[in-house]
Amino acid sequence: MQHKTFLKSVAVITAGTLFAKAIGAIYRIPLMGILGGYGMGLYHMAYPLFLVLLTFSSAGIPSAFSRMIADERARSAEDGSTVKTALGLFALLGAAGSLAMCLFAPEMAHLQGDEALVNCYLALAPSVFFVALIAVFRGYFQGKNDMLPTALSEITEQVVKAAAGLFFAFRFREEPAKAVACTLAAVTLSEVCALVFLALRYRGEWRPRRLNTRPTHASQILSAAFPVMAAAALLPLSQTVDSIVIVRLLARHTARAVSLYGLFSGGALGLVNLPATVCCGLAAASVPAVSSAFARGDREEGRRRAVYALAVALALSIPCALGLYLFARPITGILYPALPEGDRALLVSLIRTTSVSAATLAGVETLAASLTGMGRAKYAALSMLAAVIAKFILQFLLVGSARFSILGAAAAANICYLIAFSLDLFYTVKKERTGKRHDSDRRARRGRRRSDAQGDRDVERGGQSVCADGGMLKKS
């Protein structure tokens, strides 16, 4: 894949993601005004568990599955069995995730200290099933280097979520807990619409072909997807723990723990995550680009594509990080005019503190996708594990202190993403070079073995020797 083709794929999915996120950003402005700090706190306290179950049932599937489809296409072995098997497998995992969310809802609400979260979890639970199926279809299209269906399905999600969410939030604005639960039900409705769109698109373009290939088994798909899912699960899993730990640590010195967590998670991190979300287009395009190079045995080209994707991601995200730091105050005033003055000032400080993460998180997403394309998703998982451990240590040291408070959580998040970025970069560059050296050694050994075998055959043929120009001379 040439850089021009790669950038075209990136442009398509990035444009779709930008449009979808623009809708989401606009949606958050009136939603914050309707739900207030408490309502947004509930809204974002419900999301981490949802994201964890979503991760174990579907996250990483587009990356892992697109790698499988890209490999099949490189070998001309695509026959449709992989998609059918994946749909059956992840339908079961998605259903299990939805059921688990319903079962654990009361316990999670108790741990987080607000029983109103039970209905929030029940409203979100069906989404886990639908997103698992959506992920399979997106992985299929991305593996073909067709990013348009993914982009259009993301736009469909956001339009339905925003329209239905604002309707429900306004309709039940006098009952904040009920308004939040109904707003989260709009998320489920949006996933249903996106799934219908992708299924119709797949049905409209797929043409069955008979190939002399072995059918793909569920165990093959699961073994390929598991390392990717593990890597993708760590961050939302840590955010679930954050929603418990940060709120409880804040409660040691303030009665506004939920509201402060809402400002940090829903306000600051929401803006910081936006550049990384835009760069998800790079991550999606990186997997088939890197994977196809590795499938052909051109490991050096695969590494170059990974580095190129990272360079583009940083070129996009670093200006965004600078913009968030420099213009945090006007951004907050424009997006959240209904916030009280004290909360608005705190949000400005949170945005400035976490602005550096806009670049490092974008780099983490891109490098993790590249490692997946290389077949090294376990390294991304190890990097994120080390980063999350460091984050929790800093949270316990800083957040419980009134001196740092919620700003301590912002500093811990910065360190988390910086560690993950540094380790992912190391594994992408250094490990690849090591692998290349081992490959060179193996090729040299094979060459020596072929030379020795050739010499043996020469002796057997009566002392013939091979001249440098390829001619054959007999001994006199």
Steps between C-alpha positions, in 0.01 A plus 500: 500500500652833393493802731244662267260206535562485873424871541184462292375229736597715798323803349174310451476358850640816662242717323225269620640497853537879504143549388374244750702654784389849402144380547601346833672819616203715407275246672696531827446875524121498552523164680730650764259789540199269540654234723737723702811385685323224695328361192820501295677335792247214492524484123878452504502273805283253308723499192819334637334164585322516164834556325665212686230250402500650152873442483484136605220430251594723208788748546799406293284299262521754215881507529548125543235408247618749240847344533353155428304628199807686366707181531231298322484751218879503468488120462184508278327279756191704591186283485260655754530227763705726726223762518229243573705333770590833657138616507394186685791516745469865592121487515547254787764717665287812457196330651712386794624857547147641500389241754801568722426873498144435615613261774778723635301826479381503866844410636678761288252769598559416866879513457477835323274636772186592300208259454368711210769335286310169491253625239786662308674165468181322396438760229852453359518120530347404159760717325773249585333236282440729205849653504660154491328433166578851373870440572506190279353685202736794550799268518392334175475828310823638651685183406399570140635854545145632455459758778176658374256256672676553835486878457133502401402266783674728752305798367176299524577417863563860597198646320259253661664529844494880496142533375352238732725594793405868499133412465509270804719735707266795440187289549611384848712802598320533835618151598880491446547127569219401264623745237849344508362144473284593201788688339713186528217298345548722194849348470345155462261631236790654306690168495196319360481749213873471426479119497211502255692735269816283499309173456315639198827631355669163542206312349492735204864453402595147599519243222566140611806334348618142515866478588712202593557623854440351842208654691595741775431371850385709795816405692716654227308827516500507878874429526570780252266745672581423864832690528341801329198484727724474806699805394183696427334390826759638739423869453120480540547253784723753673239770436239281670726478802556877470126564534515323838847593629506867397152570638582330831835679531335834428231427758770517770518877469196620301125441478506564121690187403259390223483850350881536498533160334241610242706811417816292462356204308221664304659840450881489486553143379215536253690781326841335534368176349370680191836521313568135585156406372567683175827307469308174535473525121878464489482203735232331290693554176831395659389144574441379141791711373753350742344152498506465121871589496575242768285239319725544195808462719608864455549582866707811437222651288251419775716683753529801269123514466462492879747787544330696223159454667645624831651807331162590349326443836740732682477761223124509561493469879785728616334819364177387669684459831648850469160642412338341805767646728499850352126537448363299791314799646310610186428137411346442841301821480358408160429133566379518860352846563248363751768383744549702821807724498693285747439181301592675176834619647575149627417353159744743336776375732409138427507555123839673513646231723382213280560670163831315448305173502326605178826421319624201701163322496476544121846347473402209725195418289698509175795299631275238660324451165835467324615239752176312430579506128844360579342217701641644824191618684632346823766772516230769488325320787820490707564870436150600610521275807816676618343839429180422690693377805695827508174696468341327800807560715491873421126519561536360851783743570335814360120486473435432867685820591297822510806681363482314165143363498365430149808661343694202634286273283587716198873471573469122544326470163784692332763265642291196399482597133863611488623164629276306259618713207869456583475123539290453186751700300783288639323175408411627153851612407748304710327163496448519127869560444581203721260286301659617177847405627376154595345464155831596340682243710249233402534589131881484529482158666264374229741634237792317660299178517407530132866563414612193694233285339603625157860409575398149598309458174803623304719235658244231425490603133867417462691800617314759297528852631297806435683795349430852609322566169277192535683282249588135568861373466618140538824407663756353265 
